[in-house]
Amino acid sequence: MRYALEITARECCFSGFLRLARYRLRHSLFAGGWSPIIERERIEYLNSAAGILYDAVRDQVVMVEQFRVGALECGRQAWTWEPVGGILNLGEDASEVVRREAMEEAGCEILDLEPIGVYHVSPGLSADRVRLFCGRVDAAAAAGGHGVSEEGEDTRVIVIDAEQAIRELYVGRIDTSVAIIATQWLAMNRGRLGVAWGH
């Protein structure tokens, strides 16, 4: 299979907190040849970095709770539990963004940082990719409400036992892709981190 695409036109449809572009393009087909010209809108370049914060000594996870407009129909569940994170500006290092956001959103200094992976959030409609990490922290330092008011942030720190965080995967309180992926990764790597980051 020859993987190829050809963009014939691109226009900006909207530019605000998000940027929306409309593409006209064609791509190679598995059976050979080219697709017809198709038109698709795409949310542009909202790349981000996030980190689940873990205290291996106390076996606790630090997350933040905050309002998310994408879940506004969900009542109380519009306030989601998530790892700390933020948008990557051009040229920013993802690990430094996670370190900064850990302080801004949870009041935690990251002592060690391990990459988890990079993934597409919703490639059918968005160019958004998340660079995901696990950060070693002292959960005793995490408390209160945080966020940058000029950015409309209002976060509340959640400190829970790792076992409870893993259980929340199955009862729906942890229900965003970044939180699910990070918590599942922690469940698989918790024993190893306990040795590396514990007493």
C-alpha positions in Angstrom: 0.0 0.0 0.0 1.3 3.5 -0.9 0.2 5.9 1.9 -0.2 9.3 0.3 -2.5 12.3 0.5 -2.9 15.5 -1.4 -4.4 18.6 0.1 -6.1 20.8 -2.6 -7.4 23.5 -0.3 -7.4 24.7 3.3 -9.4 27.6 4.8 -9.7 28.9 8.3 -13.4 28.7 9.4 -13.1 30.1 12.9 -10.4 31.3 15.3 -11.1 31.7 19.0 -10.2 29.6 22.0 -10.1 26.8 19.3 -9.2 27.1 15.6 -11.3 25.3 13.0 -10.1 24.7 9.5 -11.8 23.2 6.5 -9.8 20.9 4.2 -10.4 19.6 0.7 -8.2 16.6 0.1 -7.8 13.1 -1.4 -5.9 10.1 -0.2 -4.6 6.8 -1.5 -7.0 3.8 -1.3 -6.1 0.3 0.0 -7.4 -1.1 -3.2 -5.2 1.2 -5.2 -5.8 4.6 -6.8 -7.2 7.7 -5.2 -10.3 8.6 -3.2 -12.5 11.3 -4.6 -12.0 14.8 -3.2 -13.4 14.9 0.3 -14.2 17.9 2.6 -13.5 17.7 6.3 -13.3 20.3 9.2 -10.6 19.8 11.8 -9.8 21.4 15.1 -6.3 22.6 14.7 -3.1 22.0 16.7 -4.4 21.9 20.3 -1.5 19.8 21.5 -1.2 19.2 25.2 0.8 17.6 27.9 -0.6 15.9 31.1 0.7 14.0 34.0 -0.8 11.7 36.6 0.9 12.5 39.9 1.8 9.5 42.1 3.2 9.3 45.6 4.6 5.8 45.9 5.4 6.1 49.6 1.8 6.8 50.5 0.4 4.9 47.5 -1.8 7.9 46.6 -2.7 9.6 43.4 -3.2 13.4 43.0 -5.6 14.6 40.4 -7.6 17.8 39.8 -11.3 18.4 39.5 -12.5 21.1 37.1 -15.4 22.1 34.9 -15.2 20.9 31.3 -17.5 22.5 28.7 -17.5 19.3 26.6 -19.5 17.6 29.4 -21.9 20.4 30.2 -24.9 18.2 29.7 -23.7 15.8 32.3 -24.7 17.8 35.5 -22.2 17.2 38.3 -20.1 15.0 35.9 -19.2 18.1 34.0 -16.6 18.6 36.8 -14.1 15.9 35.8 -11.3 14.2 37.6 -8.1 14.5 35.5 -4.3 14.5 35.7 -2.7 17.9 35.7 -2.0 19.3 32.2 -1.9 22.2 29.8 -1.6 23.2 26.2 1.8 23.1 24.6 2.8 26.4 23.0 5.1 26.4 20.0 8.6 25.3 21.1 7.6 24.2 24.6 9.0 21.0 26.1 6.1 18.7 27.2 7.9 17.6 30.4 8.3 21.3 31.5 4.7 22.0 30.8 3.7 19.1 33.1 6.1 20.3 35.8 4.6 23.8 35.6 1.0 22.7 35.6 1.6 20.4 38.6 2.6 23.5 40.6 -0.2 25.7 39.2 -3.0 23.2 39.4 -2.1 21.0 42.4 0.7 22.8 44.3 3.0 19.8 43.8 6.6 19.8 42.8 7.5 16.9 40.5 10.5 15.0 41.9 10.8 12.4 39.0 9.0 12.2 35.7 8.4 9.1 33.5 6.9 9.3 30.0 3.8 7.1 29.4 3.2 7.8 25.7 1.7 10.1 23.1 -1.7 9.6 21.6 -4.3 11.1 19.3 -7.4 12.3 21.3 -9.9 12.1 18.5 -8.2 11.9 15.1 -11.5 11.9 13.2 -12.0 15.6 13.9 -9.0 17.0 15.8 -5.2 17.5 15.4 -5.0 17.2 19.2 -2.3 14.9 20.6 -1.5 14.4 24.3 2.0 13.7 25.6 1.3 11.8 28.8 3.6 11.3 31.9 3.6 10.0 35.4 5.2 12.3 38.0 6.5 11.4 41.4 5.3 13.8 44.1 4.7 14.1 47.8 1.0 14.0 48.1 1.1 15.6 51.5 1.9 18.9 49.7 -1.2 18.7 47.5 -4.3 20.5 48.8 -6.8 23.3 48.2 -7.9 25.1 45.0 -5.7 26.3 42.3 -5.6 27.4 38.7 -4.8 30.5 36.8 -7.8 32.9 37.1 -6.8 34.8 33.9 -7.2 31.5 32.0 -10.6 30.8 33.6 -9.1 27.9 35.6 -10.7 26.8 38.8 -9.3 23.5 40.0 -9.8 21.5 43.2 -7.1 19.0 44.2 -8.2 15.4 44.7 -5.9 13.1 46.7 -7.0 9.5 46.7 -5.6 6.1 47.4 -4.3 4.4 44.3 -6.7 1.4 44.8 -9.6 3.8 44.9 -8.4 5.6 41.7 -8.3 2.2 39.9 -11.8 1.3 41.2 -13.1 4.7 39.8 -12.2 3.4 36.3 -15.2 1.0 36.7 -17.8 3.2 38.4 -17.5 6.2 36.0 -15.9 9.0 38.1 -12.7 8.7 36.0 -14.2 9.1 32.6 -12.0 11.2 30.4 -9.5 9.6 28.0 -6.4 11.2 29.6 -7.5 10.1 33.1 -8.4 6.5 31.9 -5.2 6.0 30.0 -3.0 7.4 32.9 -4.8 5.4 35.6 -4.7 2.1 33.6 -1.0 2.7 33.0 -0.5 3.3 36.8 -2.4 0.1 37.6 0.1 -1.8 35.4 3.2 -0.1 36.7 2.4 0.6 40.3 4.5 -2.3 41.7 7.5 -1.2 39.7 7.1 2.4 40.8 6.7 1.4 44.4 10.2 -0.2 44.2 11.7 2.7 42.3 10.0 5.6 44.0 9.0 4.2 47.4 11.1 3.8 50.5 
